[in-house]
Each structure stands twice: as structure tokens, then as C-alpha cells.
Amino acid sequence: MPQKLAAGNWKMNGQAADLAEIEALLPAVQAARCEVLICPPATLIDRMRRAAGSAPLAIGGQDCHAAKSGAHTGDISAAMLKDAGASHVILGHSERRQDHGETNASVRTKASAAIAEGLVAVVCVGETLAEREANRTLDVVGGQLSGSVPDGISAEMLVIAYEPVWAIGTGLTPTLDQIGEVHDALRAALAGRFGAEAGSAIRLLYGGSVKPDNAVEIFGVSNVDGALVGGASLKAKDFGAIIAALGTAG
Ligand code: PEP
């Protein structure tokens, strides 16, 4: 069984004053029976790393460029994230696919670059509401998985986050059966591609309106190895409760 992972995505939120939330979160991190990761804006990676001190809190980026360095104004490379103190990077979040036209091919290239730098790539997949209503969820998510994940990875380099686009930041969530159906399909696809051992060791996170009051039931779904949490990761009280819920999940 892979170690469970509670991951927070701060998106474009957070300034120095918000590091108080990290200090408030540290008791929950110290007591966690799972891995804990927060991906703040790049401007806070170094300061969050320092605020965490010796606590087992991993820090990640929210995107990286595929190149190591060069003439790419406004971009950040995987090597830079690592240099700033990151150990993980979220790639292919639906907001980046929508706002920045990221494709499976570009996400795959970025994931290769991140992994080559020793970062864990947290690759996001998920269907839109129109795709779900057209009964295309498994096809869409399966296509994103096969297109966005590079070949030749090992389990500790990769985390997959299933995030239905329509559930992100909306307060809506799929039914537990719907989450289970997608996670089972992702697990089978990973096992088919990378072999049973690696396929069962790659963490599969659910993301989309995870809150303290729905975390326990979501973490009870088979093949859910944790969560990628947006809004509720901004407040120590809420994210701490989600971390605790994950620690008690079977
Ligand atoms: C996310 O942005 O990855 C996310 C899941 O957001 P929220 O938890 O706010 O729905």
C-alpha cells in the first residue's frame, strides 16, 4: 500500500502574512499519519520551507517549464523549483490546461523535465461536466493519463490527481461510486502500462471540493490514496482536519 498523501494547492493565493497558517498547521503535520505537501505560489516556496523548519512538510511548485533555463520570460524551471526547496510539482492542473492552453503533450514534457530534476510530478487529469454528461469520463481521463505521463517512470516519481473540472472550487463532488469508478480505471491503466507493482504503488489523489466534512467518506473509496485540496488547504484548521481524516483512513 502506498503512503497516503494530503496535498494542498494554494493556487494564486498567499503572501508572507499567510505563513502564519503554516505555523498553525505544524502540529497537524507533526502528528500526521500520511505525507503532507503544500504547493504555494513560487514566491513563497523558500519562505514556506523555512517556516516548516524540521517538520515533515513537503513543498511543491504549481507548474514548471520543460526547459532547464533560457529565454522564457515569466517561467520557472524544475531546477529552479528544486533550488528554492521544492520536492514536488503539480503539472497539468485543469486551470493551466484552460488558462494557458496546456496539452497532454506539453504536460508530458514538463513531467519528464521535473522527474529528471528529481521532483515528484503530480499530474492532474479530469473531465469537464459536458464530458461527464456525454458519458466520456473514462475515455477523457484515460487519454489524459496516457498522454500526460512519460514512459519509464518509477512509482515514487509520480502522483496522479483525478480532479473533475466541474468539482474544482464549486462545492460539488462526484458520488463516491463515480470517484471509485475513475480511480479503479486509473489504477488498471497504470498497472497495464507500468506493471502491477509500480501500478499499485503510484498514488492516486482525488481533488475537487474536498473539505473536512466530506474527507472521511472520500478517503474510504478504494484506490483513493489521498487528496489534492485547493480552497480548504489555505486554512490550517481545515487542512489539519483533512490530514487527520486521511491518517485514520483504511
Ligand atoms: C484544486 O485546485 O486542485 C482543487 C481541488 O480545488 P478545490 O479543493 O478548491 O476544489
Boltz pocket constraint, residues with backbone or C-beta under 6 A from the ligand:
constraints:
  - pocket:
      binder: B
      contacts: [[A, 9], [A, 11], [A, 163], [A, 167], [A, 168], [A, 169], [A, 170], [A, 171], [A, 207], [A, 208], [A, 209], [A, 210], [A, 228], [A, 229], [A, 230], [A, 231], [A, 232]]
      max_distance: 6.0
